[in-house]
């Protein structure tokens, strides 16, 4: 695998850090996977996944979102974001997709989106100008209800009380505080991420992970979630868009499967014809870092390969 790193300036002048992983020896990829990472982590954590994909002849690209990883530049700036930055994260994903199209013309692009990245992806696919060929949602959630209204009120209060760029322990507890509740005698506060204790320890030890986000960001985040499943917006999703949903049955973000099934029903009501869900019994939130990660990675490879073959066949 050949790794490269660079940055591009988005339309607001923010320098967005990008990782690229290419097959070695170099060759034209038969597919590209773009990664949208989750909240309070970094795209660099997906390098093991990228290694498996490049070994199969796929090129992989991932950017660190605003306020995350090397896009932030300094660890003391992690999470210090404004209300509009959640929207800008989506614009930056689209800009990276456009760059990939230039680098790899006529090669299908699959967006692999995890957790918060999957919420961005759910908005991305409602854009009639979206340039994606397929989407994989991991650790995702369906329509948000009263929780977004409560979150918006708390975030507005926190901005008023503490300032927009101040980290909010209250909102951190509101979002993450209950995620360990079904785990018997949890070892750490992050056990909900995966059953693999080594991976949990690596996450906790990583200075680019687990930081608190600012109250200002959460205002924009909850606003984005509230608009994510508006009927008019959902109708813009192409009915034949291939979508793979990956879900652990013990993932609190997906409400232990309940919200994922809600998302499936939403896509069924839209009469989408290419939606598949893979369930992993006992798995928690980070499927690529779970004890079953090799099987998850192989399932992704098989699905992308099947999608790419069908796409080539439809062009003849």
JOURUR-V711293 format. One record per residue. N is the residue number from 1. SS is DSSP state (hx for helix, st for strand, lp for the rest). PSI is psi in whole degrees, 0 to 359 (* if undefined). OMEGA is omega in whole degrees, -180 to 180 (NA if undefined). Layout:
BEGIN
n=N ss=SS psi=PSI omega=OMEGA
n=N ss=SS psi=PSI omega=OMEGA
END
This chain:
BEGIN
n=1 ss=lp psi=138 omega=178
n=2 ss=st psi=120 omega=-180
n=3 ss=st psi=140 omega=174
n=4 ss=st psi=159 omega=178
n=5 ss=st psi=143 omega=176
n=6 ss=st psi=181 omega=178
n=7 ss=st psi=150 omega=171
n=8 ss=st psi=152 omega=176
n=9 ss=st psi=123 omega=179
n=10 ss=lp psi=182 omega=-173
n=11 ss=lp psi=342 omega=178
n=12 ss=lp psi=4 omega=178
n=13 ss=lp psi=8 omega=177
n=14 ss=lp psi=135 omega=-180
n=15 ss=st psi=116 omega=-176
n=16 ss=st psi=120 omega=-177
n=17 ss=st psi=136 omega=-175
n=18 ss=st psi=140 omega=170
n=19 ss=st psi=138 omega=174
n=20 ss=st psi=136 omega=178
n=21 ss=st psi=125 omega=-176
n=22 ss=st psi=153 omega=176
n=23 ss=lp psi=148 omega=176
n=24 ss=lp psi=119 omega=9
n=25 ss=lp psi=156 omega=-177
n=26 ss=lp psi=137 omega=176
n=27 ss=lp psi=163 omega=179
n=28 ss=lp psi=127 omega=-180
n=29 ss=lp psi=152 omega=175
n=30 ss=lp psi=350 omega=174
n=31 ss=st psi=159 omega=174
n=32 ss=st psi=135 omega=172
n=33 ss=st psi=120 omega=174
n=34 ss=st psi=134 omega=-176
n=35 ss=st psi=133 omega=171
n=36 ss=st psi=107 omega=-173
n=37 ss=lp psi=174 omega=-176
n=38 ss=lp psi=184 omega=-179
n=39 ss=lp psi=141 omega=176
n=40 ss=lp psi=47 omega=171
n=41 ss=lp psi=193 omega=-179
n=42 ss=lp psi=152 omega=-180
n=43 ss=hx psi=337 omega=-179
n=44 ss=hx psi=338 omega=179
n=45 ss=hx psi=349 omega=-177
n=46 ss=hx psi=13 omega=-176
n=47 ss=hx psi=323 omega=178
n=48 ss=hx psi=317 omega=176
n=49 ss=hx psi=316 omega=179
n=50 ss=hx psi=324 omega=179
n=51 ss=hx psi=318 omega=179
n=52 ss=hx psi=322 omega=-179
n=53 ss=hx psi=317 omega=-180
n=54 ss=hx psi=326 omega=177
n=55 ss=hx psi=335 omega=179
n=56 ss=lp psi=4 omega=177
n=57 ss=lp psi=18 omega=-180
n=58 ss=st psi=137 omega=171
n=59 ss=st psi=146 omega=-175
n=60 ss=st psi=138 omega=178
n=61 ss=st psi=144 omega=177
n=62 ss=st psi=136 omega=175
n=63 ss=st psi=151 omega=169
n=64 ss=lp psi=126 omega=178
n=65 ss=lp psi=162 omega=171
n=66 ss=lp psi=140 omega=179
n=67 ss=lp psi=6 omega=-176
n=68 ss=lp psi=150 omega=170
n=69 ss=hx psi=217 omega=-176
n=70 ss=hx psi=350 omega=171
n=71 ss=hx psi=325 omega=178
n=72 ss=hx psi=323 omega=178
n=73 ss=lp psi=312 omega=-178
n=74 ss=lp psi=140 omega=-175
n=75 ss=hx psi=332 omega=-180
n=76 ss=hx psi=357 omega=176
n=77 ss=hx psi=358 omega=-179
n=78 ss=lp psi=132 omega=174
n=79 ss=lp psi=356 omega=-178
n=80 ss=lp psi=92 omega=-171
n=81 ss=lp psi=164 omega=178
n=82 ss=lp psi=173 omega=-176
n=83 ss=lp psi=324 omega=-176
n=84 ss=lp psi=353 omega=-173
n=85 ss=hx psi=334 omega=176
n=86 ss=hx psi=319 omega=176
n=87 ss=hx psi=321 omega=179
n=88 ss=hx psi=329 omega=176
n=89 ss=hx psi=319 omega=179
n=90 ss=hx psi=317 omega=178
n=91 ss=hx psi=322 omega=180
n=92 ss=hx psi=323 omega=175
n=93 ss=hx psi=316 omega=-180
n=94 ss=hx psi=323 omega=180
n=95 ss=hx psi=321 omega=177
n=96 ss=hx psi=320 omega=176
n=97 ss=hx psi=316 omega=180
n=98 ss=hx psi=321 omega=178
n=99 ss=hx psi=320 omega=178
n=100 ss=hx psi=320 omega=178
n=101 ss=hx psi=322 omega=178
n=102 ss=hx psi=319 omega=-179
n=103 ss=hx psi=324 omega=-175
n=104 ss=lp psi=71 omega=-180
n=105 ss=lp psi=141 omega=176
n=106 ss=lp psi=13 omega=175
n=107 ss=lp psi=130 omega=-178
n=108 ss=lp psi=140 omega=179
n=109 ss=st psi=125 omega=177
n=110 ss=st psi=126 omega=177
n=111 ss=st psi=117 omega=173
n=112 ss=st psi=115 omega=-171
n=113 ss=st psi=125 omega=-176
n=114 ss=st psi=134 omega=171
n=115 ss=lp psi=242 omega=177
n=116 ss=hx psi=323 omega=176
n=117 ss=hx psi=326 omega=179
n=118 ss=hx psi=332 omega=176
n=119 ss=hx psi=321 omega=174
n=120 ss=hx psi=318 omega=-180
n=121 ss=hx psi=321 omega=179
n=122 ss=hx psi=329 omega=175
n=123 ss=hx psi=321 omega=-178
n=124 ss=hx psi=315 omega=-174
n=125 ss=lp psi=352 omega=175
n=126 ss=lp psi=355 omega=178
n=127 ss=lp psi=120 omega=-179
n=128 ss=lp psi=342 omega=178
n=129 ss=lp psi=12 omega=-180
n=130 ss=lp psi=137 omega=-176
n=131 ss=lp psi=27 omega=179
n=132 ss=lp psi=149 omega=178
n=133 ss=lp psi=337 omega=180
n=134 ss=st psi=161 omega=-177
n=135 ss=st psi=139 omega=173
n=136 ss=st psi=122 omega=-179
n=137 ss=st psi=124 omega=-179
n=138 ss=st psi=137 omega=179
n=139 ss=lp psi=46 omega=-170
n=140 ss=lp psi=187 omega=-175
n=141 ss=lp psi=148 omega=177
n=142 ss=lp psi=210 omega=-176
n=143 ss=lp psi=131 omega=175
n=144 ss=lp psi=145 omega=-177
n=145 ss=lp psi=244 omega=-175
n=146 ss=hx psi=334 omega=-176
n=147 ss=hx psi=327 omega=179
n=148 ss=hx psi=325 omega=178
n=149 ss=hx psi=316 omega=177
n=150 ss=hx psi=314 omega=180
n=151 ss=hx psi=319 omega=179
n=152 ss=hx psi=318 omega=179
n=153 ss=hx psi=315 omega=180
n=154 ss=hx psi=318 omega=-180
n=155 ss=hx psi=319 omega=178
n=156 ss=hx psi=319 omega=178
n=157 ss=hx psi=318 omega=-180
n=158 ss=hx psi=322 omega=176
n=159 ss=hx psi=316 omega=179
n=160 ss=hx psi=321 omega=-173
n=161 ss=hx psi=322 omega=-171
n=162 ss=hx psi=341 omega=-176
n=163 ss=lp psi=152 omega=-172
n=164 ss=lp psi=323 omega=-174
n=165 ss=lp psi=8 omega=180
n=166 ss=lp psi=130 omega=176
n=167 ss=st psi=144 omega=-175
n=168 ss=lp psi=100 omega=175
n=169 ss=hx psi=326 omega=180
n=170 ss=hx psi=312 omega=179
n=171 ss=hx psi=326 omega=176
n=172 ss=hx psi=316 omega=178
n=173 ss=hx psi=322 omega=-179
n=174 ss=hx psi=320 omega=-176
n=175 ss=hx psi=312 omega=-171
n=176 ss=hx psi=346 omega=-168
n=177 ss=lp psi=333 omega=-176
n=178 ss=lp psi=1 omega=-170
n=179 ss=lp psi=341 omega=179
n=180 ss=lp psi=3 omega=-167
n=181 ss=lp psi=335 omega=180
n=182 ss=lp psi=1 omega=-179
n=183 ss=lp psi=124 omega=-180
n=184 ss=lp psi=124 omega=179
n=185 ss=lp psi=64 omega=-180
n=186 ss=lp psi=143 omega=-179
n=187 ss=lp psi=324 omega=-179
n=188 ss=lp psi=173 omega=177
n=189 ss=lp psi=351 omega=-177
n=190 ss=lp psi=15 omega=-179
n=191 ss=hx psi=337 omega=-180
n=192 ss=hx psi=345 omega=-179
n=193 ss=hx psi=316 omega=-174
n=194 ss=lp psi=155 omega=175
n=195 ss=lp psi=348 omega=-179
n=196 ss=lp psi=106 omega=-175
n=197 ss=hx psi=327 omega=177
n=198 ss=hx psi=320 omega=179
n=199 ss=hx psi=322 omega=176
n=200 ss=hx psi=315 omega=-180
n=201 ss=hx psi=322 omega=178
n=202 ss=hx psi=321 omega=177
n=203 ss=hx psi=311 omega=-178
n=204 ss=hx psi=324 omega=-178
n=205 ss=hx psi=346 omega=-176
n=206 ss=lp psi=117 omega=-179
n=207 ss=lp psi=346 omega=179
n=208 ss=lp psi=8 omega=-177
n=209 ss=lp psi=152 omega=171
n=210 ss=lp psi=10 omega=179
n=211 ss=lp psi=168 omega=179
n=212 ss=lp psi=143 omega=176
n=213 ss=lp psi=156 omega=-176
n=214 ss=st psi=157 omega=179
n=215 ss=hx psi=323 omega=179
n=216 ss=hx psi=317 omega=178
n=217 ss=hx psi=316 omega=-177
n=218 ss=hx psi=329 omega=176
n=219 ss=hx psi=313 omega=178
n=220 ss=hx psi=325 omega=180
n=221 ss=hx psi=309 omega=-179
n=222 ss=hx psi=326 omega=176
n=223 ss=hx psi=318 omega=179
n=224 ss=hx psi=318 omega=179
n=225 ss=hx psi=322 omega=-179
n=226 ss=hx psi=328 omega=-179
n=227 ss=hx psi=359 omega=-171
n=228 ss=lp psi=326 omega=-175
n=229 ss=lp psi=31 omega=173
n=230 ss=lp psi=137 omega=-172
n=231 ss=hx psi=316 omega=-179
n=232 ss=hx psi=323 omega=-179
n=233 ss=hx psi=316 omega=-178
n=234 ss=hx psi=328 omega=-178
n=235 ss=lp psi=347 omega=179
n=236 ss=lp psi=346 omega=-178
n=237 ss=lp psi=129 omega=177
n=238 ss=lp psi=133 omega=-177
n=239 ss=lp psi=334 omega=-178
n=240 ss=lp psi=14 omega=179
n=241 ss=lp psi=123 omega=177
n=242 ss=st psi=126 omega=180
n=243 ss=st psi=128 omega=173
n=244 ss=st psi=126 omega=177
n=245 ss=st psi=126 omega=179
n=246 ss=st psi=126 omega=-174
n=247 ss=st psi=134 omega=171
n=248 ss=st psi=138 omega=-178
n=249 ss=lp psi=342 omega=179
n=250 ss=lp psi=29 omega=179
n=251 ss=lp psi=115 omega=-179
n=252 ss=lp psi=335 omega=179
n=253 ss=lp psi=321 omega=177
n=254 ss=lp psi=15 omega=-179
n=255 ss=hx psi=43 omega=176
n=256 ss=hx psi=37 omega=176
n=257 ss=hx psi=336 omega=-175
n=258 ss=hx psi=313 omega=-178
n=259 ss=hx psi=330 omega=177
n=260 ss=hx psi=318 omega=177
n=261 ss=hx psi=327 omega=176
n=262 ss=hx psi=319 omega=178
n=263 ss=hx psi=319 omega=177
n=264 ss=hx psi=317 omega=179
n=265 ss=hx psi=323 omega=177
n=266 ss=hx psi=312 omega=-179
n=267 ss=hx psi=329 omega=176
n=268 ss=hx psi=320 omega=179
n=269 ss=hx psi=332 omega=177
n=270 ss=lp psi=358 omega=-180
n=271 ss=lp psi=36 omega=174
n=272 ss=lp psi=136 omega=-169
n=273 ss=lp psi=353 omega=-173
n=274 ss=lp psi=41 omega=-178
n=275 ss=st psi=126 omega=180
n=276 ss=st psi=144 omega=176
n=277 ss=st psi=134 omega=175
n=278 ss=st psi=125 omega=-180
n=279 ss=st psi=142 omega=179
n=280 ss=st psi=108 omega=-174
n=281 ss=lp psi=128 omega=177
n=282 ss=lp psi=352 omega=-177
n=283 ss=lp psi=148 omega=-179
n=284 ss=lp psi=218 omega=-165
n=285 ss=lp psi=312 omega=-174
n=286 ss=lp psi=88 omega=-175
n=287 ss=hx psi=330 omega=180
n=288 ss=hx psi=351 omega=176
n=289 ss=hx psi=13 omega=-179
n=290 ss=lp psi=170 omega=177
n=291 ss=lp psi=340 omega=179
n=292 ss=lp psi=20 omega=-171
n=293 ss=hx psi=326 omega=-180
n=294 ss=hx psi=320 omega=177
n=295 ss=hx psi=322 omega=177
n=296 ss=hx psi=313 omega=180
n=297 ss=hx psi=319 omega=179
n=298 ss=hx psi=323 omega=177
n=299 ss=hx psi=319 omega=178
n=300 ss=hx psi=313 omega=180
n=301 ss=hx psi=314 omega=-179
n=302 ss=hx psi=318 omega=-178
n=303 ss=hx psi=316 omega=179
n=304 ss=hx psi=319 omega=180
n=305 ss=hx psi=316 omega=179
n=306 ss=hx psi=317 omega=178
n=307 ss=hx psi=315 omega=-178
n=308 ss=hx psi=321 omega=179
n=309 ss=hx psi=316 omega=180
n=310 ss=hx psi=324 omega=179
n=311 ss=hx psi=315 omega=178
n=312 ss=hx psi=318 omega=180
n=313 ss=hx psi=324 omega=-179
n=314 ss=hx psi=345 omega=-180
n=315 ss=lp psi=354 omega=-179
n=316 ss=lp psi=* omega=NA
END
